């Protein structure tokens, strides 16, 4: 079923004054560490709901039989309108949404009323931070909301009022470093990553004490000269840089490991950087939660030339492989492949193709990709007339749109994009960006579409089904699978949709104000199941791939949408 919403003005739709009065009297229950470990069915109290980052909700009031009746309850126009990729969290009937421009907004879910707004005034040169205007969410523990800011601070807010409790400086935003993902809150620690991977920031992860903000440990993701791993970098005037930890982390409490994805090296291309794998960029790192020490690493894209970074979540699931139950980790990133590892040891189990890709031809038994020599540049190609057709485009087969896994179907769901780019390698560095490459997006030869929403069997590495929107538009939203047998996704051309989780049949869609730029979440308040998503964020996949399928990109504001059954 299709629902078109034509709005001349976006506003808050209040359910009733009685609903707002009731919500004001709702008792506050602190969000304990135990509840974060084992959420209630109706909870969405952390970034992907659970520490394993599977993005699955067991709620089933909205299901295959009635999702066609889903309707908007309220919507709210936000301040951000560029690179806005939010994931709301909900606690005690309050929904928290962060903005890159420096706000955290709390909404009363039943009424849509704004409960409070916390506003941060950024310095005049905040544009130096790559986190500015790119925020994706906050975290909660007990009565405190934790917020990483674009000007490199960790801020603690009272979850009931928005009042600031404390803040600590975490780094130097003028290097490009800042925070745009919600931190991981676990084991009495707030563990947070940093942006800045295109400028001169050195990638890192830091852990702070939840009560005071005291620094507990700091781990750099690229080695200093002389440290282990530095031999994988070429000798250069520039020290090892990059490896930014843009994403939110997953956590295995039994193993005591935090899983971190790292971004590309700086400069992007070996033509400027020099030869070498450039550890620990483009890698999955397993860190000891007590010390921050790296227990193992797996480099997905060694010796990167194309900005095929890996700063995304690692999904933790147990899979039966060759008759043995393995503690597995599934990771997909910009490269058109996913990898499955043993999350205790980092052992490579297998790889599976996700989207069109002409960079990797195969994987060795140890898990090292073998590159197509036709797309690997040499120093002689710098500032030459040579154009490399590289697939996928640097915005990736997937980007910040997180996947989801259903324990009921055993399938891994993710929106992917099939694209290429015409790449040229250059010695000219515009501004402070250390890149060494220009890229123009283009269609895959012979393809009349870009976006697909795909269900993968992660054990066999095969597609179970795919859904291609009629327009062929890019996939932009994160995936959300539920106990109701449905999975949600969204596209650059404004469609928010629900599919049958077993077959991929489209059950419902509606068209919103802009690209479906955020992560849909579902939760329960006062016995009613809701679905929330943000649209209009004008994210990278939208702006880069819109012209490939004729998508108009609205220039307005981002909007939070909340849906429920009548």
Secondary structure, DSSP 4 states (H G I P E B T S, - for coil): -EEE---SS-----S-HHHHHHHHTPPP--B-HHHHHS--TT-B-STTSSTT---EE---SS-TTTGGG-EEEEEEE-S--SS-----EEETTEEEEEETTTEEEEEETTT--EEEEEE-PPPTTGGGSTTTT-----EEEBTEEEEE-TTSEEEEEETTT--EEEEEE-S-GGGT----SPPEEETTEEEEE---TTTTPBPEEEEEETTT--EEEEEESSPPTTSTTGGGS---SSPPEE----SPPEEETTTTEEEEE---EESSSHHHH-SS--TTTTEEEEEETTT--EEEEEESSTT-SS-----SPPEEEEEEETTEEEEEEEEE-SSSEEEEEETTT--EEEEEE-S--SSEEEE-TTS-EEE-GGG---GGGTTSS--EEESS-TT-SS-S---EEETTTTEEEEEEE-EEEEEEE-S---TT----EEEEEEEPTT-S--EEEEEEETTTTEEEEEE--TT-PPB-SPPEEETTSEEEEEBTTSEEEEEETTT--EEEEEE-SS---S--EEEEETTEEEEEEEE----HHHHHHHHHHT-----S--EEEEEE--
